[in-house]
């Protein structure tokens, strides 16, 4: 009886230790910190439409590039929400800051819906390399109110990572989308000017 009790204890401890696994860390994109507005307030309503992302990165895990033809998918470094939800949210906040307008949203706002500028974004590439950089390649179009022709553009942004971990990588990703927002806001300002 005495020999089996210590054996049972050791077996229990070994089983519990074997079941312990690393905890997942959850990350979210964030809008850039508010600063001084780059121009006068724009009395425009902007609606950010659905955003498309490549299927490769459209998953809960953060995908990082490991080589020219290889990626790694880390089960313990995860997005807190889908990129299709996060990207329009942070871009709406960045555009609101750039345009100095409180009427930028991912949902229709009160007022005349025909008066809204509608933005569509197609993220064609989102490459991230730990300790190096994030590259975002996005095509976008802006439909002005009325029957004016849509504006279109393409932003390719390479944002260096300020560190080796996932925190720095996600921060670089946020800055890259802020740059895309800056390109879109410049297009809206130019088209809205008399």
N, C-alpha and C positions, 0 to 999 in steps of 0.2 A: 504494500500500500504506500509506503514511504517513497519508493522509487517512482511510482506512477504520478504522484502529486507534483514533484518538481518537473517531471517531463511535461505534464499538462500545462504548467505555468509557463515554461519555456516555449512550448508550442503556441500558446495564446499570445504571448508577447511577440513572437516572430510573425504570427499571422497579422496582428494589428500593425506592426511596423511595415509589413509588405503591402498593406492596404493604403497606407498613407501616400498620397500623391501631391505633387505641387498644386497650389491653388492657382486658378486662372486669374489673370489680371485683365480688367476691362478698360478700354480706351475710347475716347470720343474726340471728334474734331471740335475745334473751338474757333469762334470769330476772333479776329485780331482786336487787340485792346483799342478802345476808343482813343482817338487822338484828335488833333485839330482837323476840322473838315478841310478837304482840298478845294472846295469851291463854295459858291453861294448855295443856299437851300434850293432844292428843285421841287416845285409843287407837282410832282408826278406820283402816280400810283403804279407800282411794279409788282407783277405776279410772276413768281418763279414757278415754272411748270415742272413736270416730272423730269428727273435726271436719269439718264441711262449710264450704266457702268459696265465694263467688261465682265463676262461671266467668271473669269478667273478670280477676280477680287470680290465678286458678289457672294460673299459667304461670311459667317461670323468670325472666322479666324483671320488674323492679319497675314497677308501673303507677302513674303519678301523674296527678292531676287537673290539667288545663290550663284549665278553664273549666267552666261549668255543664253543658255538653253535650259536652265534649271531654276526652280523656285522651291521655297520651303513654306510649309503651312504649319504654323505654331499653334498647337491645340490649347496652349495656356496663355497666349496673347490674343485677345479677342476684342472685336468692336462691341461697344455697349448697345449699339443700335445699327441697323443696316446702313450701308453707305448711301443707298438711294434715299434714305430719310435724312441722314446727317449732312450730306453735301448741300441740298437746297436750303436747309436751315441755316448753316453757317454762311452760305453765300448771300442769303437774304439779309442777315445781320451786317455782313461786310458791305453790301450794296447800300443799305440804309445809311451806313456811316459815310461812304464815299459820296452819295448823292445828297447827304444831309436832309434825308426825307424819312419821316416816321411811317410812310405808307408803302413799305416794301414787305411782302409777305409770301408765304408758300400757299396761302389760302385766299380765296376771293374776299375782298373787304367791302364794307358798306360803300355805297355810291354807285356810279354808273360803270358797270363792268366793261363797257365798250371804250371807256377812257383809260383803261389800264395798258401799260406796256407789258407785253408777255415775253418771258425769257424761257428758252428751251436750251438745255445743255446736254451734250453727248460726250461723256468722258470716254475717249477712245483708248487711252493708255493711262495706267496708274502703276508705275514701277517704283518700288521702294527697296533700298539696300541699306541694311543696318550699318551705322557708322559712316555712311557716305552721303546719300541724297535721295530725294523723292522727285520723280519726274511725272508731271501731269500734262497730258495732251488732250485738249478739249475743243470740240467744235461747238459753237453756240449761235443762236439766232435770237434776234429781238424784233418782235412785231409791234410797231408803234400803233397808237390808237388811230382809228379811222381806216382809210383804204390805202395808206401809204405802203410802199414796198418794205418787206422785212429787211433788217440789217443782219449781216452775218459776219462771223469772224472765227478765227482759230487762235487759241493760246497754247503755246508750248512753254512750260515753265519747269526749270530744274532748280530745286531749292535744297541747298546743302543742309545736312543734319548737324546739329550743334553737339552731338554726343553719340555714344555707341549703342544706347538702349532704345527700347520702344517708345519711351516718353519723348525723346528727341526726334525720333522718326515721325511720330504722330504730330508733333509741333511743326515739323517741316512740311508735312502734308497740309496742315491748316494754313500755313503761310503761302503755299503754292495755290490753294484755292482762293486765298485773298487776292493774289495777283490776277487770277482769272476774273474775279469780281471787279478789279480795277479796270481791266480791259473793257468789260461790259459797261461799266459806269461811264467810261470815256466815250463809248459809242452812243449811249443814251444822251449824255450831255451835248455831244456834237449834233445829234439829230434834233434835239429839243430846242436848240438855240435858233432864234429867229434869223 
